[in-house]
Amino acid sequence: MDITRFIIFFSILSIIFIVLEVYTLFNWRKFVHKHSLNRLYSTIPKYVSIILLAASTISMFSSLFVGVNEKLRYITMFFIALWILPKIAIVPILLIKDISRLFLALVRKFSSKKSDNIDKGRRKLVESSAWTVASLPFIMVSKGLFSTTHDFTVRNADIQLPSLPKALDGLRIVQLSDLHLGSFYDYSSFQEVRRITNSLNPDIIVITGDFVNNKPSELKGNYKDLASLKADIGIFSCLGNHDHYMNDYDHNTLVKTINNSGANLLINRNERLIINNMPLNLVGIDNLGMRQNFGDLRKAFENVDPNEISILLCHDPTNWDKNIRNKYPADLTLSGHTHGGQVAWEFNGFEFKPAKFVYKQSEGLYKNGENQLYVNRGIGTVGPPLRIGVKPEITNIVLKS
Protein backbone atom coordinates (compact mmCIF):
# COMPACT_ATOMS: atom_id res chain seq x y z
CA MET A 1 0.00 0.00 0.00
CA ASP A 2 1.22 3.53 -0.80
CA ILE A 3 1.61 4.97 2.73
CA THR A 4 1.94 8.58 1.53
CA ARG A 5 -1.26 8.41 -0.52
CA PHE A 6 -3.08 6.81 2.39
CA ILE A 7 -1.98 9.53 4.82
CA ILE A 8 -3.08 12.26 2.40
CA PHE A 9 -6.44 10.55 1.80
CA PHE A 10 -7.08 9.97 5.49
CA SER A 11 -6.09 13.54 6.37
CA ILE A 12 -8.56 14.96 3.84
CA LEU A 13 -11.26 12.60 5.10
CA SER A 14 -10.57 13.65 8.71
CA ILE A 15 -10.86 17.34 7.82
CA ILE A 16 -14.23 16.70 6.15
CA PHE A 17 -15.50 14.81 9.20
CA ILE A 18 -14.25 17.54 11.56
CA VAL A 19 -16.09 20.20 9.55
CA LEU A 20 -19.28 18.13 9.63
CA GLU A 21 -18.94 17.58 13.38
CA VAL A 22 -18.20 21.21 14.22
CA TYR A 23 -21.12 22.53 12.18
CA THR A 24 -23.55 19.95 13.60
CA LEU A 25 -22.44 20.46 17.20
CA PHE A 26 -22.57 24.25 16.81
CA ASN A 27 -26.20 24.03 15.70
CA TRP A 28 -27.07 21.53 18.41
CA ARG A 29 -25.46 23.72 21.10
CA LYS A 30 -27.59 26.69 19.97
CA PHE A 31 -30.72 24.54 20.06
CA VAL A 32 -29.94 23.30 23.59
CA HIS A 33 -29.23 26.83 24.83
CA LYS A 34 -32.33 28.33 23.22
CA HIS A 35 -34.62 25.72 24.76
CA SER A 36 -32.92 25.95 28.18
CA LEU A 37 -31.99 22.27 28.18
CA ASN A 38 -29.35 20.81 30.48
CA ARG A 39 -25.85 21.73 29.29
CA LEU A 40 -24.89 18.05 29.36
CA TYR A 41 -26.99 17.59 26.21
CA SER A 42 -24.40 19.60 24.30
CA THR A 43 -21.29 18.81 26.37
CA ILE A 44 -21.50 15.02 26.09
CA PRO A 45 -21.81 14.96 22.25
CA LYS A 46 -18.78 17.27 22.03
CA TYR A 47 -16.58 14.88 23.98
CA VAL A 48 -17.96 11.85 22.18
CA SER A 49 -16.91 13.46 18.88
CA ILE A 50 -13.42 14.22 20.16
CA ILE A 51 -12.92 10.68 21.50
CA LEU A 52 -14.18 8.99 18.31
CA LEU A 53 -12.12 11.17 15.98
CA ALA A 54 -9.03 10.43 18.08
CA ALA A 55 -9.88 6.71 18.15
CA SER A 56 -10.35 6.72 14.37
CA THR A 57 -6.93 8.28 13.82
CA ILE A 58 -5.18 5.91 16.22
CA SER A 59 -6.93 2.87 14.74
CA MET A 60 -6.07 3.76 11.13
CA PHE A 61 -2.42 4.50 11.71
CA SER A 62 -1.95 1.59 14.12
CA SER A 63 -3.26 -0.83 11.49
CA LEU A 64 -0.59 0.45 9.10
CA PHE A 65 2.47 0.56 11.33
CA VAL A 66 2.08 -1.61 14.42
CA GLY A 67 -1.05 -3.70 13.86
CA VAL A 68 -4.24 -3.65 15.88
CA ASN A 69 -6.64 -6.22 17.27
CA GLU A 70 -9.25 -6.80 14.55
CA LYS A 71 -12.19 -6.94 16.96
CA LEU A 72 -11.07 -3.71 18.63
CA ARG A 73 -10.75 -2.08 15.22
CA TYR A 74 -14.22 -3.33 14.22
CA ILE A 75 -15.80 -1.96 17.41
CA THR A 76 -14.06 1.40 16.85
CA MET A 77 -15.25 1.62 13.25
CA PHE A 78 -18.74 0.52 14.32
CA PHE A 79 -19.18 3.44 16.72
CA ILE A 80 -17.52 5.89 14.33
CA ALA A 81 -19.99 4.88 11.63
CA LEU A 82 -22.93 5.13 14.01
CA TRP A 83 -21.90 8.58 15.25
CA ILE A 84 -20.24 10.35 12.33
CA LEU A 85 -21.77 9.03 9.10
CA PRO A 86 -25.31 10.33 9.80
CA LYS A 87 -23.84 13.84 9.80
CA ILE A 88 -23.38 13.57 6.03
CA ALA A 89 -27.18 13.60 5.76
CA ILE A 90 -27.80 15.86 8.75
CA VAL A 91 -25.65 18.78 7.56
CA PRO A 92 -27.73 19.43 4.39
CA ILE A 93 -30.86 19.47 6.57
CA LEU A 94 -29.26 21.98 8.92
CA LEU A 95 -28.14 24.08 5.97
CA ILE A 96 -31.73 24.19 4.70
CA LYS A 97 -32.82 25.24 8.18
CA ASP A 98 -30.19 28.00 8.39
CA ILE A 99 -30.93 29.26 4.89
CA SER A 100 -34.65 29.28 5.71
CA ARG A 101 -33.97 31.31 8.84
CA LEU A 102 -31.87 33.75 6.85
CA PHE A 103 -34.66 34.09 4.28
CA LEU A 104 -37.23 34.71 7.00
CA ALA A 105 -34.95 37.31 8.57
CA LEU A 106 -34.61 39.12 5.24
CA VAL A 107 -38.38 39.00 4.69
CA ARG A 108 -38.92 40.41 8.14
CA LYS A 109 -36.38 43.17 7.55
CA PHE A 110 -37.85 44.37 4.27
CA SER A 111 -41.51 43.55 4.82
CA SER A 112 -43.90 46.34 5.80
CA LYS A 113 -45.78 43.83 7.94
CA LYS A 114 -43.65 42.88 10.90
CA SER A 115 -44.98 40.29 13.27
CA ASP A 116 -42.67 38.88 15.90
CA ASN A 117 -45.21 36.19 16.78
CA ILE A 118 -45.42 34.87 13.23
CA ASP A 119 -41.63 35.07 12.86
CA LYS A 120 -40.97 33.19 16.10
CA GLY A 121 -43.56 30.59 15.23
CA ARG A 122 -42.03 29.94 11.84
CA ARG A 123 -38.54 29.75 13.26
CA LYS A 124 -39.62 27.33 15.95
CA LEU A 125 -41.35 25.15 13.35
CA VAL A 126 -38.29 25.18 11.07
CA GLU A 127 -35.90 24.31 13.92
CA SER A 128 -38.08 21.55 15.36
CA SER A 129 -38.68 20.07 11.92
CA ALA A 130 -34.98 20.17 11.09
CA TRP A 131 -33.91 18.28 14.21
CA THR A 132 -36.77 15.80 13.84
CA VAL A 133 -35.75 15.00 10.27
CA ALA A 134 -32.09 14.92 11.39
CA SER A 135 -32.83 11.88 13.53
CA LEU A 136 -33.67 9.80 10.45
CA PRO A 137 -30.03 9.31 9.31
CA PHE A 138 -29.21 7.79 12.72
CA ILE A 139 -32.06 5.33 12.23
CA MET A 140 -30.85 4.46 8.71
CA VAL A 141 -27.24 3.93 9.80
CA SER A 142 -28.35 1.85 12.79
CA LYS A 143 -30.41 -0.39 10.51
CA GLY A 144 -27.43 -0.73 8.17
CA LEU A 145 -25.07 -1.69 11.00
CA PHE A 146 -27.39 -4.13 12.74
CA SER A 147 -29.34 -5.59 9.82
CA THR A 148 -28.52 -4.85 6.16
CA THR A 149 -24.77 -5.51 6.44
CA HIS A 150 -25.41 -9.15 7.39
CA ASP A 151 -28.50 -9.74 5.26
CA PHE A 152 -26.80 -12.00 2.70
CA THR A 153 -29.12 -12.10 -0.28
CA VAL A 154 -29.24 -14.43 -3.26
CA ARG A 155 -29.72 -12.63 -6.58
CA ASN A 156 -30.76 -14.89 -9.42
CA ALA A 157 -29.39 -14.09 -12.87
CA ASP A 158 -30.34 -16.07 -15.95
CA ILE A 159 -27.70 -15.08 -18.49
CA GLN A 160 -28.25 -15.97 -22.11
CA LEU A 161 -25.10 -16.51 -24.15
CA PRO A 162 -25.84 -16.68 -27.91
CA SER A 163 -22.98 -19.10 -28.59
CA LEU A 164 -23.57 -21.37 -25.61
CA PRO A 165 -23.82 -25.05 -26.64
CA LYS A 166 -27.00 -26.80 -25.55
CA ALA A 167 -24.87 -29.21 -23.55
CA LEU A 168 -23.97 -26.30 -21.25
CA ASP A 169 -27.50 -24.93 -21.02
CA GLY A 170 -28.55 -24.68 -17.37
CA LEU A 171 -24.99 -24.64 -16.00
CA ARG A 172 -25.18 -23.08 -12.53
CA ILE A 173 -22.40 -20.73 -11.41
CA VAL A 174 -22.49 -19.14 -7.97
CA GLN A 175 -20.42 -15.96 -7.74
CA LEU A 176 -19.02 -14.53 -4.53
CA SER A 177 -16.96 -11.38 -4.47
CA ASP A 178 -15.22 -8.97 -2.10
CA LEU A 179 -15.29 -11.24 0.93
CA HIS A 180 -13.20 -8.73 2.95
CA LEU A 181 -13.09 -11.25 5.77
CA GLY A 182 -11.41 -8.71 8.05
CA SER A 183 -14.50 -6.50 7.92
CA PHE A 184 -16.66 -8.78 10.09
CA TYR A 185 -16.69 -8.88 13.87
CA ASP A 186 -16.59 -12.68 14.04
CA TYR A 187 -16.54 -15.76 11.83
CA SER A 188 -20.29 -16.46 11.85
CA SER A 189 -20.99 -14.08 8.94
CA PHE A 190 -18.99 -16.01 6.37
CA GLN A 191 -20.23 -19.27 7.85
CA GLU A 192 -23.71 -18.13 6.83
CA VAL A 193 -22.41 -17.24 3.34
CA ARG A 194 -20.90 -20.73 3.06
CA ARG A 195 -24.20 -22.33 4.14
CA ILE A 196 -26.27 -20.36 1.62
CA THR A 197 -23.78 -20.94 -1.20
CA ASN A 198 -23.66 -24.72 -0.69
CA SER A 199 -27.47 -24.86 -0.47
CA LEU A 200 -27.65 -23.61 -4.06
CA ASN A 201 -25.90 -26.79 -5.29
CA PRO A 202 -23.66 -24.97 -7.78
CA ASP A 203 -21.81 -26.65 -10.62
CA ILE A 204 -19.06 -24.03 -10.33
CA ILE A 205 -18.24 -21.44 -7.66
CA VAL A 206 -16.23 -18.34 -8.59
CA ILE A 207 -14.77 -15.76 -6.21
CA THR A 208 -13.83 -12.49 -7.90
CA GLY A 209 -11.21 -10.99 -5.60
CA ASP A 210 -10.63 -9.09 -2.37
CA PHE A 211 -10.52 -12.05 0.00
CA VAL A 212 -9.11 -9.80 2.76
CA ASN A 213 -8.63 -6.12 3.56
CA ASN A 214 -4.85 -6.02 3.98
CA LYS A 215 -3.56 -9.08 5.89
CA PRO A 216 -3.54 -12.82 5.12
CA SER A 217 -4.34 -13.52 8.79
CA GLU A 218 -7.89 -12.21 8.20
CA LEU A 219 -8.58 -15.38 6.26
CA LYS A 220 -7.41 -17.68 9.07
CA GLY A 221 -10.63 -17.80 11.09
CA ASN A 222 -12.77 -18.71 8.06
CA TYR A 223 -10.25 -20.96 6.31
CA LYS A 224 -12.28 -24.09 7.07
CA ASP A 225 -15.42 -22.41 5.74
CA LEU A 226 -13.67 -21.40 2.53
CA ALA A 227 -12.37 -24.96 2.17
CA SER A 228 -15.89 -26.29 2.83
CA LEU A 229 -17.45 -24.57 -0.18
CA LYS A 230 -18.75 -27.27 -2.51
CA ALA A 231 -19.22 -27.27 -6.28
CA ASP A 232 -19.58 -30.32 -8.52
CA ILE A 233 -17.05 -29.14 -11.11
CA GLY A 234 -14.78 -26.87 -9.09
CA ILE A 235 -14.05 -23.55 -7.37
CA PHE A 236 -12.07 -20.85 -9.14
CA SER A 237 -11.02 -17.35 -8.14
CA CYS A 238 -9.02 -14.26 -8.99
CA LEU A 239 -7.28 -11.59 -6.90
CA GLY A 240 -8.47 -8.06 -6.14
CA ASN A 241 -6.72 -4.82 -5.26
CA HIS A 242 -6.95 -5.40 -1.48
CA ASP A 243 -5.21 -8.75 -1.90
CA HIS A 244 -2.10 -6.74 -2.81
CA TYR A 245 -2.23 -4.20 0.04
CA MET A 246 0.57 -5.98 1.91
CA ASN A 247 4.24 -6.87 1.57
CA ASP A 248 5.44 -9.59 -0.81
CA TYR A 249 5.80 -12.21 1.90
CA ASP A 250 2.23 -11.71 3.16
CA HIS A 251 0.91 -11.64 -0.40
CA ASN A 252 2.58 -14.94 -1.24
CA THR A 253 1.21 -16.40 2.00
CA LEU A 254 -2.30 -15.27 1.03
CA VAL A 255 -2.00 -16.78 -2.46
CA LYS A 256 -0.78 -20.08 -1.04
CA THR A 257 -3.58 -20.16 1.57
CA ILE A 258 -6.28 -19.47 -1.04
CA ASN A 259 -4.97 -22.22 -3.32
CA ASN A 260 -4.68 -24.68 -0.43
CA SER A 261 -8.34 -24.02 0.46
CA GLY A 262 -9.39 -25.30 -2.95
CA ALA A 263 -10.39 -21.90 -4.39
CA ASN A 264 -8.04 -22.33 -7.34
CA LEU A 265 -6.56 -18.96 -8.24
CA LEU A 266 -6.44 -18.08 -11.91
CA ILE A 267 -3.60 -15.55 -11.94
CA ASN A 268 -3.22 -14.52 -15.58
CA ARG A 269 -4.04 -18.02 -16.75
CA ASN A 270 -6.94 -20.14 -17.92
CA GLU A 271 -8.37 -23.59 -17.44
CA ARG A 272 -10.21 -25.48 -20.16
CA LEU A 273 -13.01 -27.52 -18.62
CA ILE A 274 -14.86 -30.30 -20.41
CA ILE A 275 -18.50 -30.39 -19.28
CA ASN A 276 -20.96 -32.79 -20.91
CA ASN A 277 -18.33 -33.32 -23.63
CA MET A 278 -18.24 -29.59 -24.41
CA PRO A 279 -15.43 -27.11 -23.61
CA LEU A 280 -15.76 -24.13 -21.28
CA ASN A 281 -12.79 -21.83 -20.69
CA LEU A 282 -12.43 -20.19 -17.31
CA VAL A 283 -10.00 -17.28 -17.53
CA GLY A 284 -8.68 -15.19 -14.65
CA ILE A 285 -6.46 -12.14 -14.36
CA ASP A 286 -4.64 -10.57 -11.46
CA ASN A 287 -5.83 -7.13 -10.43
CA LEU A 288 -5.74 -4.42 -13.06
CA GLY A 289 -6.88 -1.06 -11.71
CA MET A 290 -6.52 1.20 -8.66
CA ARG A 291 -2.99 1.99 -9.86
CA GLN A 292 -2.15 -1.70 -9.91
CA ASN A 293 -0.96 -3.38 -13.09
CA PHE A 294 -0.63 -7.01 -12.08
CA GLY A 295 -3.15 -8.24 -14.64
CA ASP A 296 -2.05 -9.56 -18.04
CA LEU A 297 -4.99 -10.26 -20.33
CA ARG A 298 -2.87 -11.42 -23.24
CA LYS A 299 -1.19 -14.05 -21.07
CA ALA A 300 -4.48 -15.03 -19.47
CA PHE A 301 -6.13 -15.74 -22.86
CA GLU A 302 -3.12 -17.58 -24.24
CA ASN A 303 -4.22 -20.68 -26.24
CA VAL A 304 -7.92 -19.91 -25.66
CA ASP A 305 -9.98 -20.84 -28.73
CA PRO A 306 -12.20 -17.81 -29.57
CA ASN A 307 -14.83 -20.19 -30.93
CA GLU A 308 -15.32 -21.73 -27.49
CA ILE A 309 -17.27 -20.21 -24.61
CA SER A 310 -15.04 -18.24 -22.24
CA ILE A 311 -15.86 -16.75 -18.85
CA LEU A 312 -13.44 -14.19 -17.47
CA LEU A 313 -12.88 -13.49 -13.77
CA CYS A 314 -11.77 -9.86 -13.47
CA HIS A 315 -12.11 -8.06 -10.14
CA ASP A 316 -12.40 -4.47 -11.42
CA PRO A 317 -15.32 -3.92 -13.86
CA THR A 318 -13.79 -0.73 -15.31
CA ASN A 319 -11.62 -3.06 -17.40
CA TRP A 320 -14.63 -4.25 -19.38
CA ASP A 321 -14.89 -1.06 -21.43
CA LYS A 322 -11.19 -0.21 -21.42
CA ASN A 323 -9.47 -3.53 -21.97
CA ILE A 324 -11.83 -6.46 -22.54
CA ARG A 325 -14.92 -6.21 -24.71
CA ASN A 326 -14.31 -6.39 -28.46
CA LYS A 327 -10.64 -7.09 -27.69
CA TYR A 328 -10.65 -10.50 -26.04
CA PRO A 329 -13.06 -13.45 -26.52
CA ALA A 330 -14.78 -13.14 -23.14
CA ASP A 331 -18.43 -14.06 -23.63
CA LEU A 332 -19.12 -13.25 -19.98
CA THR A 333 -17.00 -11.23 -17.57
CA LEU A 334 -17.63 -11.59 -13.83
CA SER A 335 -16.50 -8.73 -11.59
CA GLY A 336 -16.98 -7.17 -8.17
CA HIS A 337 -15.03 -4.31 -6.56
CA THR A 338 -17.81 -1.70 -6.45
CA HIS A 339 -19.78 -3.13 -3.46
CA GLY A 340 -22.74 -1.46 -5.14
CA GLY A 341 -21.48 1.65 -3.37
CA GLN A 342 -22.48 0.13 0.03
CA VAL A 343 -24.96 3.01 0.39
CA ALA A 344 -28.09 3.72 -1.67
CA TRP A 345 -31.60 5.06 -1.16
CA GLU A 346 -34.83 4.01 -2.82
CA PHE A 347 -38.17 5.65 -2.06
CA ASN A 348 -41.45 5.55 -3.93
CA GLY A 349 -39.82 4.70 -7.24
CA PHE A 350 -36.98 7.19 -6.83
CA GLU A 351 -33.49 5.83 -6.32
CA PHE A 352 -30.22 7.50 -5.45
CA LYS A 353 -27.14 5.33 -5.92
CA PRO A 354 -23.85 7.22 -5.53
CA ALA A 355 -21.92 4.29 -7.04
CA LYS A 356 -23.44 5.09 -10.43
CA PHE A 357 -21.60 8.42 -10.42
CA VAL A 358 -18.30 6.62 -9.90
CA TYR A 359 -18.71 3.45 -11.98
CA LYS A 360 -20.33 3.17 -15.37
CA GLN A 361 -21.08 -0.47 -14.47
CA SER A 362 -21.77 -0.51 -10.74
CA GLU A 363 -23.95 -3.61 -10.18
CA GLY A 364 -25.93 -6.20 -12.09
CA LEU A 365 -25.85 -7.29 -15.74
CA TYR A 366 -24.59 -5.25 -18.69
CA LYS A 367 -24.60 -6.16 -22.39
CA ASN A 368 -22.75 -4.94 -25.45
CA GLY A 369 -23.29 -7.07 -28.51
CA GLU A 370 -22.28 -10.61 -27.59
CA ASN A 371 -20.12 -9.39 -24.67
CA GLN A 372 -21.72 -9.39 -21.24
CA LEU A 373 -20.60 -8.26 -17.79
CA TYR A 374 -22.02 -9.08 -14.38
CA VAL A 375 -20.98 -6.96 -11.38
CA ASN A 376 -21.52 -8.54 -7.96
CA ARG A 377 -22.20 -6.21 -4.99
CA GLY A 378 -19.89 -8.18 -2.71
CA ILE A 379 -20.08 -9.79 0.70
CA GLY A 380 -17.95 -7.63 3.01
CA THR A 381 -17.33 -3.93 3.45
CA VAL A 382 -14.52 -1.40 3.23
CA GLY A 383 -14.22 1.46 5.71
CA PRO A 384 -17.28 1.70 7.97
CA PRO A 385 -18.67 -1.82 8.49
CA LEU A 386 -22.13 -1.05 7.17
CA ARG A 387 -24.39 -1.13 4.16
CA ILE A 388 -27.46 1.06 3.69
CA GLY A 389 -29.89 -0.02 1.01
CA VAL A 390 -27.28 -2.31 -0.61
CA LYS A 391 -27.50 -5.89 0.66
CA PRO A 392 -24.46 -8.17 0.40
CA GLU A 393 -24.87 -10.44 -2.59
CA ILE A 394 -24.51 -14.10 -3.51
CA THR A 395 -25.17 -14.36 -7.24
CA ASN A 396 -26.85 -17.49 -8.56
CA ILE A 397 -26.08 -17.48 -12.29
CA VAL A 398 -27.73 -19.90 -14.68
CA LEU A 399 -26.32 -19.97 -18.22
CA LYS A 400 -28.90 -20.16 -21.00
CA SER A 401 -28.34 -21.00 -24.64
C-alpha positions in Angstrom: 0.0 0.0 0.0 1.2 3.5 -0.8 1.6 5.0 2.7 1.9 8.6 1.5 -1.3 8.4 -0.5 -3.1 6.8 2.4 -2.0 9.5 4.8 -3.1 12.3 2.4 -6.4 10.5 1.8 -7.1 10.0 5.5 -6.1 13.5 6.4 -8.6 15.0 3.8 -11.3 12.6 5.1 -10.6 13.6 8.7 -10.9 17.3 7.8 -14.2 16.7 6.2 -15.5 14.8 9.2 -14.3 17.5 11.6 -16.1 20.2 9.6 -19.3 18.1 9.6 -18.9 17.6 13.4 -18.2 21.2 14.2 -21.1 22.5 12.2 -23.5 20.0 13.6 -22.4 20.5 17.2 -22.6 24.2 16.8 -26.2 24.0 15.7 -27.1 21.5 18.4 -25.5 23.7 21.1 -27.6 26.7 20.0 -30.7 24.5 20.1 -29.9 23.3 23.6 -29.2 26.8 24.8 -32.3 28.3 23.2 -34.6 25.7 24.8 -32.9 26.0 28.2 -32.0 22.3 28.2 -29.4 20.8 30.5 -25.9 21.7 29.3 -24.9 18.1 29.4 -27.0 17.6 26.2 -24.4 19.6 24.3 -21.3 18.8 26.4 -21.5 15.0 26.1 -21.8 15.0 22.3 -18.8 17.3 22.0 -16.6 14.9 24.0 -18.0 11.9 22.2 -16.9 13.5 18.9 -13.4 14.2 20.2 -12.9 10.7 21.5 -14.2 9.0 18.3 -12.1 11.2 16.0 -9.0 10.4 18.1 -9.9 6.7 18.2 -10.3 6.7 14.4 -6.9 8.3 13.8 -5.2 5.9 16.2 -6.9 2.9 14.7 -6.1 3.8 11.1 -2.4 4.5 11.7 -1.9 1.6 14.1 -3.3 -0.8 11.5 -0.6 0.4 9.1 2.5 0.6 11.3 2.1 -1.6 14.4 -1.0 -3.7 13.9 -4.2 -3.7 15.9 -6.6 -6.2 17.3 -9.3 -6.8 14.5 -12.2 -6.9 17.0 -11.1 -3.7 18.6 -10.7 -2.1 15.2 -14.2 -3.3 14.2 -15.8 -2.0 17.4 -14.1 1.4 16.8 -15.3 1.6 13.3 -18.7 0.5 14.3 -19.2 3.4 16.7 -17.5 5.9 14.3 -20.0 4.9 11.6 -22.9 5.1 14.0 -21.9 8.6 15.3 -20.2 10.4 12.3 -21.8 9.0 9.1 -25.3 10.3 9.8 -23.8 13.8 9.8 -23.4 13.6 6.0 -27.2 13.6 5.8 -27.8 15.9 8.7 -25.7 18.8 7.6 -27.7 19.4 4.4 -30.9 19.5 6.6 -29.3 22.0 8.9 -28.1 24.1 6.0 -31.7 24.2 4.7 -32.8 25.2 8.2 -30.2 28.0 8.4 -30.9 29.3 4.9 -34.6 29.3 5.7 -34.0 31.3 8.8 -31.9 33.8 6.9 -34.7 34.1 4.3 -37.2 34.7 7.0 -34.9 37.3 8.6 -34.6 39.1 5.2 -38.4 39.0 4.7 -38.9 40.4 8.1 -36.4 43.2 7.5 -37.8 44.4 4.3 -41.5 43.6 4.8 -43.9 46.3 5.8 -45.8 43.8 7.9 -43.6 42.9 10.9 -45.0 40.3 13.3 -42.7 38.9 15.9 -45.2 36.2 16.8 -45.4 34.9 13.2 -41.6 35.1 12.9 -41.0 33.2 16.1 -43.6 30.6 15.2 -42.0 29.9 11.8 -38.5 29.8 13.3 -39.6 27.3 15.9 -41.4 25.2 13.3 -38.3 25.2 11.1 -35.9 24.3 13.9 -38.1 21.5 15.4 -38.7 20.1 11.9 -35.0 20.2 11.1 -33.9 18.3 14.2 -36.8 15.8 13.8 -35.7 15.0 10.3 -32.1 14.9 11.4 -32.8 11.9 13.5 -33.7 9.8 10.4 -30.0 9.3 9.3 -29.2 7.8 12.7 -32.1 5.3 12.2 -30.9 4.5 8.7 -27.2 3.9 9.8 -28.3 1.9 12.8 -30.4 -0.4 10.5 -27.4 -0.7 8.2 -25.1 -1.7 11.0 -27.4 -4.1 12.7 -29.3 -5.6 9.8 -28.5 -4.9 6.2 -24.8 -5.5 6.4 -25.4 -9.1 7.4 -28.5 -9.7 5.3 -26.8 -12.0 2.7 -29.1 -12.1 -0.3 -29.2 -14.4 -3.3 -29.7 -12.6 -6.6 -30.8 -14.9 -9.4 -29.4 -14.1 -12.9 -30.3 -16.1 -16.0 -27.7 -15.1 -18.5 -28.3 -16.0 -22.1 -25.1 -16.5 -24.1 -25.8 -16.7 -27.9 -23.0 -19.1 -28.6 -23.6 -21.4 -25.6 -23.8 -25.1 -26.6 -27.0 -26.8 -25.6 -24.9 -29.2 -23.6 -24.0 -26.3 -21.3 -27.5 -24.9 -21.0 -28.5 -24.7 -17.4 -25.0 -24.6 -16.0 -25.2 -23.1 -12.5 -22.4 -20.7 -11.4 -22.5 -19.1 -8.0 -20.4 -16.0 -7.7 -19.0 -14.5 -4.5 -17.0 -11.4 -4.5 -15.2 -9.0 -2.1 -15.3 -11.2 0.9 -13.2 -8.7 3.0 -13.1 -11.2 5.8 -11.4 -8.7 8.1 -14.5 -6.5 7.9 -16.7 -8.8 10.1 -16.7 -8.9 13.9 -16.6 -12.7 14.0 -16.5 -15.8 11.8 -20.3 -16.5 11.9 -21.0 -14.1 8.9 -19.0 -16.0 6.4 -20.2 -19.3 7.9 -23.7 -18.1 6.8 -22.4 -17.2 3.3 -20.9 -20.7 3.1 -24.2 -22.3 4.1 -26.3 -20.4 1.6 -23.8 -20.9 -1.2 -23.7 -24.7 -0.7 -27.5 -24.9 -0.5 -27.7 -23.6 -4.1 -25.9 -26.8 -5.3 -23.7 -25.0 -7.8 -21.8 -26.6 -10.6 -19.1 -24.0 -10.3 -18.2 -21.4 -7.7 -16.2 -18.3 -8.6 -14.8 -15.8 -6.2 -13.8 -12.5 -7.9 -11.2 -11.0 -5.6 -10.6 -9.1 -2.4 -10.5 -12.0 0.0 -9.1 -9.8 2.8 -8.6 -6.1 3.6 -4.9 -6.0 4.0 -3.6 -9.1 5.9 -3.5 -12.8 5.1 -4.3 -13.5 8.8 -7.9 -12.2 8.2 -8.6 -15.4 6.3 -7.4 -17.7 9.1 -10.6 -17.8 11.1 -12.8 -18.7 8.1 -10.3 -21.0 6.3 -12.3 -24.1 7.1 -15.4 -22.4 5.7 -13.7 -21.4 2.5 -12.4 -25.0 2.2 -15.9 -26.3 2.8 -17.5 -24.6 -0.2 -18.8 -27.3 -2.5 -19.2 -27.3 -6.3 -19.6 -30.3 -8.5 -17.1 -29.1 -11.1 -14.8 -26.9 -9.1 -14.1 -23.6 -7.4 -12.1 -20.9 -9.1 -11.0 -17.4 -8.1 -9.0 -14.3 -9.0 -7.3 -11.6 -6.9 -8.5 -8.1 -6.1 -6.7 -4.8 -5.3 -7.0 -5.4 -1.5 -5.2 -8.8 -1.9 -2.1 -6.7 -2.8 -2.2 -4.2 0.0 0.6 -6.0 1.9 4.2 -6.9 1.6 5.4 -9.6 -0.8 5.8 -12.2 1.9 2.2 -11.7 3.2 0.9 -11.6 -0.4 2.6 -14.9 -1.2 1.2 -16.4 2.0 -2.3 -15.3 1.0 -2.0 -16.8 -2.5 -0.8 -20.1 -1.0 -3.6 -20.2 1.6 -6.3 -19.5 -1.0 -5.0 -22.2 -3.3 -4.7 -24.7 -0.4 -8.3 -24.0 0.5 -9.4 -25.3 -3.0 -10.4 -21.9 -4.4 -8.0 -22.3 -7.3 -6.6 -19.0 -8.2 -6.4 -18.1 -11.9 -3.6 -15.6 -11.9 -3.2 -14.5 -15.6 -4.0 -18.0 -16.8 -6.9 -20.1 -17.9 -8.4 -23.6 -17.4 -10.2 -25.5 -20.2 -13.0 -27.5 -18.6 -14.9 -30.3 -20.4 -18.5 -30.4 -19.3 -21.0 -32.8 -20.9 -18.3 -33.3 -23.6 -18.2 -29.6 -24.4 -15.4 -27.1 -23.6 -15.8 -24.1 -21.3 -12.8 -21.8 -20.7 -12.4 -20.2 -17.3 -10.0 -17.3 -17.5 -8.7 -15.2 -14.7 -6.5 -12.1 -14.4 -4.6 -10.6 -11.5 -5.8 -7.1 -10.4 -5.7 -4.4 -13.1 -6.9 -1.1 -11.7 -6.5 1.2 -8.7 -3.0 2.0 -9.9 -2.1 -1.7 -9.9 -1.0 -3.4 -13.1 -0.6 -7.0 -12.1 -3.2 -8.2 -14.6 -2.0 -9.6 -18.0 -5.0 -10.3 -20.3 -2.9 -11.4 -23.2 -1.2 -14.0 -21.1 -4.5 -15.0 -19.5 -6.1 -15.7 -22.9 -3.1 -17.6 -24.2 -4.2 -20.7 -26.2 -7.9 -19.9 -25.7 -10.0 -20.8 -28.7 -12.2 -17.8 -29.6 -14.8 -20.2 -30.9 -15.3 -21.7 -27.5 -17.3 -20.2 -24.6 -15.0 -18.2 -22.2 -15.9 -16.7 -18.8 -13.4 -14.2 -17.5 -12.9 -13.5 -13.8 -11.8 -9.9 -13.5 -12.1 -8.1 -10.1 -12.4 -4.5 -11.4 -15.3 -3.9 -13.9 -13.8 -0.7 -15.3 -11.6 -3.1 -17.4 -14.6 -4.2 -19.4 -14.9 -1.1 -21.4 -11.2 -0.2 -21.4 -9.5 -3.5 -22.0 -11.8 -6.5 -22.5 -14.9 -6.2 -24.7 -14.3 -6.4 -28.5 -10.6 -7.1 -27.7 -10.7 -10.5 -26.0 -13.1 -13.4 -26.5 -14.8 -13.1 -23.1 -18.4 -14.1 -23.6 -19.1 -13.2 -20.0 -17.0 -11.2 -17.6 -17.6 -11.6 -13.8 -16.5 -8.7 -11.6 -17.0 -7.2 -8.2 -15.0 -4.3 -6.6 -17.8 -1.7 -6.4 -19.8 -3.1 -3.5 -22.7 -1.5 -5.1 -21.5 1.6 -3.4 -22.5 0.1 0.0 -25.0 3.0 0.4 -28.1 3.7 -1.7 -31.6 5.1 -1.2 -34.8 4.0 -2.8 -38.2 5.7 -2.1 -41.4 5.6 -3.9 -39.8 4.7 -7.2 -37.0 7.2 -6.8 -33.5 5.8 -6.3 -30.2 7.5 -5.4 -27.1 5.3 -5.9 -23.8 7.2 -5.5 -21.9 4.3 -7.0 -23.4 5.1 -10.4 -21.6 8.4 -10.4 -18.3 6.6 -9.9 -18.7 3.5 -12.0 -20.3 3.2 -15.4 -21.1 -0.5 -14.5 -21.8 -0.5 -10.7 -23.9 -3.6 -10.2 -25.9 -6.2 -12.1 -25.8 -7.3 -15.7 -24.6 -5.3 -18.7 -24.6 -6.2 -22.4 -22.7 -4.9 -25.5 -23.3 -7.1 -28.5 -22.3 -10.6 -27.6 -20.1 -9.4 -24.7 -21.7 -9.4 -21.2 -20.6 -8.3 -17.8 -22.0 -9.1 -14.4 -21.0 -7.0 -11.4 -21.5 -8.5 -8.0 -22.2 -6.2 -5.0 -19.9 -8.2 -2.7 -20.1 -9.8 0.7 -17.9 -7.6 3.0 -17.3 -3.9 3.5 -14.5 -1.4 3.2 -14.2 1.5 5.7 -17.3 1.7 8.0 -18.7 -1.8 8.5 -22.1 -1.0 7.2 -24.4 -1.1 4.2 -27.5 1.1 3.7 -29.9 0.0 1.0 -27.3 -2.3 -0.6 -27.5 -5.9 0.7 -24.5 -8.2 0.4 -24.9 -10.4 -2.6 -24.5 -14.1 -3.5 -25.2 -14.4 -7.2 -26.9 -17.5 -8.6 -26.1 -17.5 -12.3 -27.7 -19.9 -14.7 -26.3 -20.0 -18.2 -28.9 -20.2 -21.0 -28.3 -21.0 -24.6 
